[in-house]
Amino acid sequence: MEYYLYLLQIFGGGNPKINEVINAYGSAKDAYRKINGGDMSLIPVKRLPNVKKASLEQSKVIADYCNANNIGI
């Protein structure tokens, strides 16, 4: 779940580009690894600033908060 939340930090909720990226890399985890490793080939220019702000740690904080407060994600 954290890897998908990482992509949400970059693309925003409801953005179909997330599915395109996951399909291209095979999984949300593999997409995270590629993007975090510097592969920006599937990231639109307007989303590049979000890559710098996104983190797996923030994804874990979001997931923990949702779990602790019975918020389904």
DRENTORKOL-3810 file (N, C-alpha, C; in nm, 4 decimals):
REM DRENTORKOL-3810
@n.u->0.0823; n.v->-0.1195; n.w->0.0000; ca.u->0.0000; ca.v->0.0000; ca.w->0.0000; c.u->0.0870; c.v->0.1262; c.w->0.0000
@n.u->0.1994; n.v->0.1217; n.w->0.0711; ca.u->0.2838; ca.v->0.2408; ca.w->0.0802; c.u->0.3359; c.v->0.2851; c.w->-0.0564
@n.u->0.3616; n.v->0.1882; n.w->-0.1430; ca.u->0.4148; ca.v->0.2225; ca.w->-0.2750; c.u->0.3087; c.v->0.2915; c.w->-0.3604
@n.u->0.1846; n.v->0.2465; n.w->-0.3480; ca.u->0.0755; ca.v->0.3119; ca.w->-0.4204; c.u->0.0539; c.v->0.4527; c.w->-0.3645
@n.u->0.0622; n.v->0.4678; n.w->-0.2338; ca.u->0.0484; ca.v->0.6005; ca.w->-0.1730; c.u->0.1607; c.v->0.6933; c.w->-0.2180
@n.u->0.2782; n.v->0.6380; n.w->-0.2397; ca.u->0.3899; ca.v->0.7169; ca.w->-0.2930; c.u->0.3531; c.v->0.7744; c.w->-0.4296
@n.u->0.2950; n.v->0.6899; n.w->-0.5148; ca.u->0.2537; ca.v->0.7366; ca.w->-0.6476; c.u->0.1424; c.v->0.8402; c.w->-0.6375
@n.u->0.0538; n.v->0.8242; n.w->-0.5412; ca.u->-0.0518; ca.v->0.9237; ca.w->-0.5200; c.u->0.0070; c.v->1.0590; c.w->-0.4820
@n.u->0.1160; n.v->1.0592; n.w->-0.4064; ca.u->0.1814; ca.v->1.1846; ca.w->-0.3704; c.u->0.2329; c.v->1.2567; c.w->-0.4951
@n.u->0.2721; n.v->1.1810; n.w->-0.5937; ca.u->0.3260; ca.v->1.2394; ca.w->-0.7165; c.u->0.2149; c.v->1.2832; c.w->-0.8112
@n.u->0.1197; n.v->1.1944; n.w->-0.8359; ca.u->0.0201; ca.v->1.2180; ca.w->-0.9405; c.u->-0.1124; c.v->1.2733; c.w->-0.8904
@n.u->-0.1427; n.v->1.2541; n.w->-0.7635; ca.u->-0.2720; ca.v->1.2961; ca.w->-0.7107; c.u->-0.3764; c.v->1.1871; c.w->-0.7286
@n.u->-0.4776; n.v->1.1916; n.w->-0.6463; ca.u->-0.5837; ca.v->1.0917; ca.w->-0.6501; c.u->-0.6642; c.v->1.0972; c.w->-0.7785
@n.u->-0.7028; n.v->0.9807; n.w->-0.8266; ca.u->-0.7865; ca.v->0.9725; ca.w->-0.9447; c.u->-0.7155; c.v->0.9951; c.w->-1.0768
@n.u->-0.5853; n.v->1.0109; n.w->-1.0740; ca.u->-0.5103; ca.v->1.0356; ca.w->-1.1970; c.u->-0.4822; c.v->0.9024; c.w->-1.2675
@n.u->-0.5323; n.v->0.8843; n.w->-1.3900; ca.u->-0.5108; ca.v->0.7581; ca.w->-1.4613; c.u->-0.3640; c.v->0.7310; c.w->-1.4954
@n.u->-0.2797; n.v->0.8310; n.w->-1.4858; ca.u->-0.1361; ca.v->0.8133; ca.w->-1.5129; c.u->-0.0747; c.v->0.7127; c.w->-1.4150
@n.u->-0.1317; n.v->0.7023; n.w->-1.2941; ca.u->-0.0804; ca.v->0.6061; ca.w->-1.1957; c.u->-0.0866; c.v->0.4651; c.w->-1.2532
@n.u->-0.2003; n.v->0.4290; n.w->-1.3109; ca.u->-0.2138; ca.v->0.2948; ca.w->-1.3684; c.u->-0.1189; c.v->0.2740; c.w->-1.4851
@n.u->-0.0978; n.v->0.3771; n.w->-1.5640; ca.u->-0.0036; ca.v->0.3680; ca.w->-1.6757; c.u->0.1372; c.v->0.3387; c.w->-1.6252
@n.u->0.1767; n.v->0.4074; n.w->-1.5191; ca.u->0.3101; ca.v->0.3893; ca.w->-1.4619; c.u->0.3233; c.v->0.2500; c.w->-1.4003
@n.u->0.2219; n.v->0.2069; n.w->-1.3262; ca.u->0.2258; ca.v->0.0732; ca.w->-1.2659; c.u->0.2336; c.v->-0.0336; c.w->-1.3744
@n.u->0.1533; n.v->-0.0200; n.w->-1.4783; ca.u->0.1565; ca.v->-0.1177; ca.w->-1.5880; c.u->0.2914; c.v->-0.1187; c.w->-1.6584
@n.u->0.3513; n.v->-0.0027; n.w->-1.6757; ca.u->0.4810; ca.v->0.0059; ca.w->-1.7438; c.u->0.5922; c.v->-0.0607; c.w->-1.6633
@n.u->0.5886; n.v->-0.0450; n.w->-1.5321; ca.u->0.6947; ca.v->-0.0993; ca.w->-1.4474; c.u->0.6611; c.v->-0.2346; c.w->-1.3863
@n.u->0.5343; n.v->-0.2745; n.w->-1.3921; ca.u->0.4958; ca.v->-0.4062; ca.w->-1.3426; c.u->0.4280; c.v->-0.4070; c.w->-1.2071
@n.u->0.4597; n.v->-0.3095; n.w->-1.1232; ca.u->0.3972; ca.v->-0.2999; ca.w->-0.9909; c.u->0.4245; c.v->-0.1613; c.w->-0.9334
@n.u->0.3484; n.v->-0.1253; n.w->-0.8316; ca.u->0.3714; ca.v->0.0030; ca.w->-0.7649; c.u->0.5094; c.v->0.0045; c.w->-0.6990
@n.u->0.5501; n.v->-0.1090; n.w->-0.6442; ca.u->0.6816; ca.v->-0.1183; ca.w->-0.5799; c.u->0.7936; c.v->-0.0971; c.w->-0.6815
@n.u->0.7813; n.v->-0.1607; n.w->-0.7978; ca.u->0.8832; ca.v->-0.1432; ca.w->-0.9015; c.u->0.8829; c.v->-0.0006; c.w->-0.9558
@n.u->0.7646; n.v->0.0601; n.w->-0.9655; ca.u->0.7561; ca.v->0.1999; ca.w->-1.0088; c.u->0.8285; c.v->0.2892; c.w->-0.9088
@n.u->0.8059; n.v->0.2655; n.w->-0.7794; ca.u->0.8758; ca.v->0.3417; ca.w->-0.6754; c.u->1.0273; c.v->0.3284; c.w->-0.6923
@n.u->1.0730; n.v->0.2060; n.w->-0.7089; ca.u->1.2178; ca.v->0.1827; ca.w->-0.7218; c.u->1.2762; c.v->0.2566; c.w->-0.8418
@n.u->1.2061; n.v->0.2521; n.w->-0.9547; ca.u->1.2551; ca.v->0.3197; ca.w->-1.0753; c.u->1.2559; c.v->0.4713; c.w->-1.0570
@n.u->1.1447; n.v->0.5251; n.w->-1.0092; ca.u->1.1346; ca.v->0.6704; ca.w->-0.9923; c.u->1.2334; c.v->0.7181; c.w->-0.8872
@n.u->1.2392; n.v->0.6484; n.w->-0.7751; ca.u->1.3317; ca.v->0.6851; ca.w->-0.6683; c.u->1.4771; c.v->0.6717; c.w->-0.7141
@n.u->1.5008; n.v->0.5836; n.w->-0.8103; ca.u->1.6346; ca.v->0.5651; ca.w->-0.8659; c.u->1.6704; c.v->0.6651; c.w->-0.9749
@n.u->1.5751; n.v->0.7535; n.w->-1.0082; ca.u->1.6054; ca.v->0.8597; ca.w->-1.1031; c.u->1.5394; c.v->0.8489; c.w->-1.2395
@n.u->1.4634; n.v->0.7434; n.w->-1.2640; ca.u->1.3957; ca.v->0.7281; ca.w->-1.3936; c.u->1.2704; c.v->0.8152; c.w->-1.3955
@n.u->1.2783; n.v->0.9269; n.w->-1.4639; ca.u->1.1658; ca.v->1.0206; ca.w->-1.4726; c.u->1.0976; c.v->1.0145; c.w->-1.6092
@n.u->1.1239; n.v->0.9092; n.w->-1.6848; ca.u->1.0741; ca.v->0.9003; ca.w->-1.8221; c.u->0.9218; c.v->0.8990; c.w->-1.8317
@n.u->0.8524; n.v->0.8543; n.w->-1.7285; ca.u->0.7062; ca.v->0.8497; ca.w->-1.7311; c.u->0.6415; c.v->0.9587; c.w->-1.6458
@n.u->0.7228; n.v->1.0483; n.w->-1.5939; ca.u->0.6714; ca.v->1.1554; ca.w->-1.5088; c.u->0.6536; c.v->1.2818; c.w->-1.5930
@n.u->0.5312; n.v->1.3336; n.w->-1.6023; ca.u->0.5111; ca.v->1.4599; ca.w->-1.6746; c.u->0.5884; c.v->1.5737; c.w->-1.6069
@n.u->0.6345; n.v->1.6676; n.w->-1.6855; ca.u->0.7149; ca.v->1.7790; ca.w->-1.6345; c.u->0.6454; c.v->1.8497; c.w->-1.5186
@n.u->0.5154; n.v->1.8691; n.w->-1.5289; ca.u->0.4441; ca.v->1.9415; ca.w->-1.4232; c.u->0.4371; c.v->1.8632; c.w->-1.2922
@n.u->0.4692; n.v->1.7332; n.w->-1.2952; ca.u->0.4673; ca.v->1.6505; ca.w->-1.1739; c.u->0.6065; c.v->1.6313; c.w->-1.1134
@n.u->0.7099; n.v->1.6779; n.w->-1.1813; ca.u->0.8463; ca.v->1.6595; ca.w->-1.1313; c.u->0.8685; c.v->1.7201; c.w->-0.9926
@n.u->0.8139; n.v->1.8385; n.w->-0.9619; ca.u->0.8319; ca.v->1.8903; ca.w->-0.8259; c.u->0.7724; c.v->1.7978; c.w->-0.7190
@n.u->0.6660; n.v->1.7263; n.w->-0.7539; ca.u->0.6043; ca.v->1.6344; ca.w->-0.6579; c.u->0.6954; c.v->1.5165; c.w->-0.6261
@n.u->0.7772; n.v->1.4765; n.w->-0.7228; ca.u->0.8699; ca.v->1.3654; ca.w->-0.7003; c.u->0.9683; c.v->1.4020; c.w->-0.5899
@n.u->1.0148; n.v->1.5258; n.w->-0.5917; ca.u->1.1111; ca.v->1.5698; ca.w->-0.4904; c.u->1.0502; c.v->1.5722; c.w->-0.3510
@n.u->0.9188; n.v->1.5953; n.w->-0.3429; ca.u->0.8507; ca.v->1.6029; ca.w->-0.2136; c.u->0.8010; c.v->1.4672; c.w->-0.1643
@n.u->0.7767; n.v->1.3754; n.w->-0.2550; ca.u->0.7190; ca.v->1.2452; ca.w->-0.2189; c.u->0.8222; c.v->1.1582; c.w->-0.1476
@n.u->0.7731; n.v->1.0789; n.w->-0.0536; ca.u->0.8627; ca.v->0.9857; ca.w->0.0149; c.u->0.7849; c.v->0.8638; c.w->0.0622
@n.u->0.8546; n.v->0.7536; n.w->0.0698; ca.u->0.7946; ca.v->0.6319; ca.w->0.1214; c.u->0.7633; c.v->0.6477; c.w->0.2699
@n.u->0.8446; n.v->0.7248; n.w->0.3392; ca.u->0.8204; ca.v->0.7496; ca.w->0.4808; c.u->0.6869; c.v->0.8215; c.w->0.5012
@n.u->0.6587; n.v->0.9204; n.w->0.4167; ca.u->0.5312; ca.v->0.9916; ca.w->0.4258; c.u->0.4158; c.v->0.8973; c.w->0.3934
@n.u->0.4362; n.v->0.8083; n.w->0.2992; ca.u->0.3337; ca.v->0.7089; ca.w->0.2667; c.u->0.3029; c.v->0.6215; c.w->0.3875
@n.u->0.4056; n.v->0.5830; n.w->0.4608; ca.u->0.3859; ca.v->0.5002; ca.w->0.5802; c.u->0.3111; c.v->0.5773; c.w->0.6878
@n.u->0.3409; n.v->0.7052; n.w->0.7028; ca.u->0.2692; ca.v->0.7890; ca.w->0.7993; c.u->0.1213; c.v->0.7956; c.w->0.7625
@n.u->0.0930; n.v->0.8158; n.w->0.6351; ca.u->-0.0461; ca.v->0.8227; ca.w->0.5885; c.u->-0.1166; c.v->0.6896; c.w->0.6141
@n.u->-0.0526; n.v->0.5792; n.w->0.5785; ca.u->-0.1122; ca.v->0.4465; ca.w->0.5977; c.u->-0.1370; c.v->0.4188; c.w->0.7455
@n.u->-0.0407; n.v->0.4513; n.w->0.8301; ca.u->-0.0571; ca.v->0.4299; ca.w->0.9745; c.u->-0.1714; c.v->0.5131; c.w->1.0302
@n.u->-0.1807; n.v->0.6378; n.w->0.9877; ca.u->-0.2888; ca.v->0.7254; ca.w->1.0332; c.u->-0.4245; c.v->0.6680; c.w->0.9934
@n.u->-0.4352; n.v->0.6268; n.w->0.8693; ca.u->-0.5622; ca.v->0.5720; ca.w->0.8210; c.u->-0.5988; c.v->0.4446; c.w->0.8967
@n.u->-0.5015; n.v->0.3582; n.w->0.9182; ca.u->-0.5275; ca.v->0.2350; ca.w->0.9930; c.u->-0.5691; c.v->0.2641; c.w->1.1362
@n.u->-0.5018; n.v->0.3576; n.w->1.2011; ca.u->-0.5326; ca.v->0.3910; ca.w->1.3404; c.u->-0.6696; c.v->0.4550; c.w->1.3563
@n.u->-0.7176; n.v->0.5190; n.w->1.2503; ca.u->-0.8459; ca.v->0.5896; ca.w->1.2569; c.u->-0.9558; c.v->0.5215; c.w->1.1754
@n.u->-0.9340; n.v->0.3940; n.w->1.1446; ca.u->-1.0330; ca.v->0.3145; ca.w->1.0706; c.u->-1.0777; c.v->0.3812; c.w->0.9412
@n.u->-0.9825; n.v->0.4398; n.w->0.8709; ca.u->-1.0099; ca.v->0.5018; ca.w->0.7415; c.u->-0.9655; c.v->0.4034; c.w->0.6338
@n.u->-1.0583; n.v->0.3603; n.w->0.5526; ca.u->-1.0257; ca.v->0.2657; ca.w->0.4469; c.u->-0.9510; c.v->0.3324; c.w->0.3330
@n.u->-0.8438; n.v->0.2684; n.w->0.2923; ca.u->-0.7679; ca.v->0.3192; ca.w->0.1777; c.u->-0.7430; c.v->0.2062; c.w->0.0804
END
